[in-house]
Amino acid sequence: MRQLPLYLFLGAILACGGDGSRSGNSGEPRLDTAPAASTPLEILSLRIVPESPTRTDALAVELRVQNAGRTSIQVQYAWHHNAQLVQQGAETRLAPQELKRGDEIQVTANIWDGASRLSFRSAPVQIRNSPPRLDRLALDPLPPTSGSELRAVPYARDPDGDPVEFRYRWLRNGREIAGATEARLPAGRLRRGDRVRVSASAMDASAESAWVDSADETVSNSAPAIRSSPAYAPTTSNRYEYQVVAADPDGDRPLRYELVEGPTGMQLGAYSGLVRWEIPRSVSGEVPVEVAVIDPQGAEVHQRFALRIGWDTPPANRD
C-alpha cells in the first residue's frame, strides 16, 4: 500500500512524500548541518512571515519539509532579535517584542525525525517603517454656522513615534471646496442648510495613512454680528446717540433691534438701530445699557456697555 505524504501548513511544517531533491537556493534559508546522503529528510524552505513586517505585525515562521512519509518530526525554533536569542522552543509565533524600525529578526529551525537531525536558518527580515494611523476626525465648533470658522480635529498616532503631518480636503454638499486644503475653513465659505465634512490623511516622512472622513454636519443658522462700537459719553452736553450697525452672515433681513436694558427715556429704533437719549440733569455716574439684534430665525446677539455721565457745571436753578 502506497504511503500518503504528510502536510503540515503555515506556522509549522509542510512535509511531502517522494524522492524530491530540492534545496534552498540564493535568497532561501541555508542549511547549517547537512544530513547524510542516504537520509531522505530534507528542508525545502524556512521563512518568516510577513516578509516586510512593521513593529506592530505578529511574526510567524513557515517551514516546508520533505520526509518520505515519516510522521514523527520534532521541531525547535530559535528566534533572534538583532543577533540576540530572544525565544526558543516549539512555538511558531514570536512573542511580542519591543521592536523598532531597522531591527532584524531571524529564526533557526532544529528538526529531528528519529533518524536525522537538521538545522536550518531563515533569511533575516528587517522591521520597516510603520505608517501613521488616523483613528478619528472631528469638527469644531458644533453645530457649524456660516459665520464661524471651522476647525478639523484629527486624532492620530505613529507607531514609530515619528512626527505626523496631515492633508485635508473640505466638502460642501458632497463636493470639494476649491482651495480648502488646510485644517481651518474660514467663515463665509458655507451657507445655512449646507452639509459639510472634512477628510484627512496622516503622514510621516515616508508613509501615509488611509483617508478618514468626519461626520456630515448641517450648517445651522448664524446669529447676527454687531459691527459698531458705542460711544461711552454724551454726544452733546445733554444728548446721547449711538448708531448700532449689524450684519447677518446668512444675509437674513430685516434685522430687529431691542433695548434690553437702559435708563428711563432711552429709545432704540426697532429697525433703524439708532439709540437716542435726552439725558436728565438728575442722572450722573455710570449708566448700564444693553442692546440686542435679532434675525428673522430668532438668533440674536447682545452688546453691553456703560455710559459715563458727568456735568461740568451744576444744573441751573429753576425758580
C-alpha positions as a printed Julia matrix, in Angstrom:
319×3 Matrix{Float64}:
   0.0     0.0    0.0
   1.39    3.43  -1.03
   2.31    5.78   1.83
   0.48    9.12   1.65
   2.54   12.32   2.14
   2.12   14.31   5.36
   1.26   18.02   5.1
   1.66   20.49   7.99
   1.0    24.1    6.99
   1.87   27.74   7.82
   3.29   28.29  11.26
   4.51   24.68  11.47
   5.8    22.2    8.82
   4.85   21.2    5.3
   6.09   17.61   4.89
   5.92   15.88   1.48
   6.5    12.25   0.49
   8.62   11.4   -2.55
  12.17   11.47  -3.85
  12.41   15.24  -4.38
  15.86   16.74  -4.16
  15.0    20.48  -3.88
  17.13   22.52  -1.56
  17.47   26.2   -0.63
  18.94   28.43  -3.34
  20.22   32.0   -3.3
  17.95   34.06  -1.06
  16.48   30.88   0.52
  17.35   29.77   4.06
  20.69   27.98   4.25
  21.48   24.52   5.66
  23.78   24.74   8.66
  24.2    20.99   9.25
  23.68   18.77   6.21
  22.21   15.23   6.57
  23.92   12.13   5.27
  23.37   11.42   1.55
  21.14    8.41   2.32
  18.86   10.38   4.67
  15.53   11.27   2.99
  14.68   14.09   5.47
  15.08   17.44   3.67
  14.16   21.05   4.49
  12.72   22.76   1.43
  12.24   26.26   2.81
  12.1    28.27   6.01
  10.89   31.84   6.15
   9.43   34.47   8.47
   6.05   35.95   7.58
   5.18   38.65   6.81
   8.37   39.21   4.83
   8.26   43.03   5.18
   6.96   43.48   8.72
   6.38   46.6   10.79
   6.75   46.8   14.56
   3.03   46.16  15.02
   2.91   42.94  12.94
   2.74   39.47  14.54
   5.67   37.4   13.22
   5.4    33.68  12.49
   7.56   31.01  10.86
   6.67   28.97   7.77
   8.59   25.68   7.35
   8.4    23.2    4.43
   9.94   19.74   4.93
  10.19   16.66   2.68
  10.44   13.49   4.77
   9.43   10.49   2.59
   6.32    9.72   4.63
   7.73    9.94   8.15
   5.05   11.1   10.56
   7.15   11.8   13.63
   9.01   15.08  13.3
  10.11   17.3   16.17
  10.96   20.97  15.57
  12.51   23.55  17.89
  12.79   27.2   16.82
  15.38   29.7   17.96
  14.34   33.33  17.37
  16.99   36.06  17.21
  16.41   39.83  17.53
  19.42   41.81  16.28
  21.53   38.62  16.63
  20.42   38.11  20.27
  18.49   34.95  21.19
  15.08   36.05  22.5
  12.91   32.91  22.24
  13.47   29.17  21.96
  11.02   26.26  21.77
   8.29   24.75  19.62
   6.24   27.97  19.41
   5.83   29.05  15.77
   4.99   32.68  16.61
   7.39   35.2   18.06
   6.17   36.55  21.37
   5.63   40.33  21.41
   8.93   42.2   21.43
   9.96   45.85  21.77
  10.76   46.21  18.09
  11.71   49.35  16.26
  12.3    50.37  12.68
  15.54   48.86  11.32
  15.68   45.88  13.71
  16.47   42.44  12.21
  14.66   39.21  13.08
  15.92   35.73  12.15
  14.83   32.2   13.11
  16.64   28.83  13.12
  14.71   25.55  12.88
  16.23   22.45  14.51
  14.46   19.31  13.2
  14.65   15.68  14.39
  12.77   12.75  12.83
  14.28    9.95  14.92
  16.97    9.24  12.37
  18.25   12.56  11.12
  18.82   15.96  12.69
  18.89   19.14  10.62
  19.44   22.78  11.47
  18.21   25.43   9.04
  18.39   29.22   9.32
  15.99   31.64   7.67
  16.9    34.79   5.84
  16.59   37.8    8.16
  13.68   40.2    7.88
  14.0    43.89   8.71
  11.38   45.89  10.57
  10.02   48.51   8.17
   8.51   51.92   8.78
   5.01   51.84  10.26
   2.59   54.3    8.64
   0.68   56.64  10.94
  -2.85   55.74  11.99
  -5.64   58.29  11.84
  -8.23   56.9   14.23
 -10.85   59.67  14.19
 -11.59   63.09  12.71
 -13.93   65.64  14.26
 -15.21   69.15  13.52
 -15.14   72.09  15.9
 -17.24   74.01  16.81
 -20.55   72.18  16.57
 -23.04   72.86  15.21
 -21.27   74.69  12.38
 -22.56   78.05  11.18
 -21.7    80.17   8.18
 -20.4    82.88  10.49
 -17.9    80.71  12.34
 -14.52   79.34  11.35
 -14.48   75.53  11.28
 -11.51   73.52  12.51
 -10.6    69.9   11.75
  -9.53   67.97  14.86
  -7.58   64.78  13.94
  -6.82   62.0   16.43
  -3.71   60.23  15.06
  -0.68   58.29  16.28
   2.51   56.95  14.74
   3.68   53.51  16.0
   7.33   54.55  15.5
   6.86   57.84  17.33
   7.57   59.86  14.17
   6.25   63.42  13.75
   2.91   63.4   11.94
   1.54   65.91   9.44
  -1.89   65.98   7.81
  -3.51   66.58   4.45
  -7.05   67.93   4.3
  -9.91   68.4    1.9
 -13.23   70.04   2.78
 -16.51   69.05   1.16
 -19.74   71.03   0.9
 -22.83   69.09  -0.15
 -20.6    66.21  -1.3
 -18.29   68.32  -3.49
 -14.78   69.5   -2.71
 -14.41   73.18  -1.82
 -11.77   74.69  -4.12
  -8.63   75.75  -2.3
  -9.8    74.39   1.07
  -6.79   72.21   1.99
  -5.89   73.47   5.46
  -7.01   72.43   8.95
  -9.29   75.5    9.16
 -12.16   76.53   6.93
 -12.68   80.31   7.12
 -16.06   81.8    7.97
 -18.18   82.69   4.96
 -17.46   79.55   2.89
 -20.76   77.91   3.91
 -24.44   78.81   3.97
 -27.27   77.78   6.24
 -28.53   74.29   5.29
 -25.26   73.15   3.65
 -23.87   69.73   4.55
 -20.17   69.92   5.44
 -17.48   67.39   6.28
 -13.71   67.19   6.2
 -11.41   64.37   5.04
  -7.82   63.94   6.17
  -4.82   61.62   5.99
  -1.83   61.42   8.32
   1.77   61.31   7.04
   5.2    60.65   8.44
   8.41   61.11   6.44
   7.83   58.06   4.23
   4.27   56.75   4.54
   0.68   57.95   4.58
  -2.4    56.6    6.33
  -5.74   55.87   4.72
  -8.06   58.86   4.33
 -10.64   59.29   7.09
 -13.88   61.33   6.95
 -15.53   63.3    9.71
 -19.26   63.01  10.24
 -21.51   65.08   7.97
 -22.82   68.17   9.78
 -25.61   70.54   8.75
 -24.78   74.23   8.83
 -27.09   75.96  11.3
 -28.48   79.49  11.31
 -25.95   82.15  12.29
 -26.7    84.92  14.73
 -26.2    88.49  13.51
 -22.92   90.22  14.32
 -22.7    93.78  15.7
 -20.0    95.68  13.82
 -20.17   99.0   15.65
 -18.73  100.19  18.97
 -20.66  102.54  21.23
 -19.64  105.98  22.41
 -19.28  105.98  26.18
 -20.11  109.63  26.81
 -22.88  112.01  25.73
 -22.77  113.26  22.15
 -23.62  116.76  23.36
 -23.99  118.17  26.83
 -27.4   116.6   27.35
 -27.93  114.15  24.49
 -26.62  110.69  23.67
 -26.83  108.98  20.26
 -25.38  105.69  19.04
 -26.0   104.02  15.68
 -25.93  100.25  16.12
 -24.56   98.61  12.94
 -25.15   94.88  12.47
 -24.85   92.3    9.69
 -26.14   88.76   9.3
 -23.75   86.08   7.9
 -26.7    84.33   6.23
 -27.93   87.57   4.67
 -31.18   87.47   6.65
 -33.38   90.61   6.56
 -34.83   92.52   8.25
 -32.86   92.64  11.47
 -34.72   93.78  14.55
 -33.19   95.86  17.36
 -34.23   95.77  21.01
 -33.22   97.8   24.05
 -32.76   95.13  26.71
 -31.55   97.46  29.43
 -31.26  101.23  29.61
 -32.21  104.34  31.57
 -35.66  105.87  31.57
 -36.31  107.77  28.37
 -33.71  105.94  26.21
 -35.1   104.77  22.84
 -33.83  102.32  20.2
 -35.32  102.23  16.7
 -36.64   98.7   16.12
 -35.38   98.59  12.51
 -33.07  101.61  12.29
 -30.81  100.62  15.18
 -30.44  104.24  16.32
 -30.16  104.79  20.1
 -31.36  108.21  21.38
 -31.47  109.6   24.92
 -32.16  113.05  26.28
 -30.12  112.98  29.49
 -31.88  114.35  32.56
 -29.82  116.63  34.8
 -30.65  114.33  37.68
 -28.57  111.48  36.2
 -24.82  111.13  36.76
 -22.22  108.37  37.07
 -22.28  105.09  35.14
 -25.43  104.04  33.31
 -25.62  100.4   32.06
 -27.01   99.77  28.56
 -27.69   96.52  26.69
 -28.94   96.21  23.11
 -29.9    93.09  21.11
 -30.06   92.4   17.38
 -32.36   89.56  16.26
 -32.65   87.91  12.84
 -35.91   86.51  11.36
 -34.94   82.99  12.52
 -34.76   84.13  16.15
 -30.98   84.07  16.54
 -29.7    87.07  18.45
 -26.57   88.85  19.57
 -26.18   91.21  22.54
 -23.93   94.17  23.24
 -23.44   95.53  26.76
 -21.75   98.78  27.74
 -21.93  101.58  30.32
 -22.25  105.33  29.76
 -20.31  107.73  31.93
 -22.4   110.78  32.73
 -20.82  113.83  34.32
 -21.73  117.51  34.43
 -19.11  120.21  34.15
 -21.43  122.8   35.74
 -24.22  122.28  38.19
 -27.76  122.43  36.84
 -29.21  125.92  36.59
 -31.71  126.88  39.3
 -35.26  126.9   38.07
 -37.5   129.18  40.12
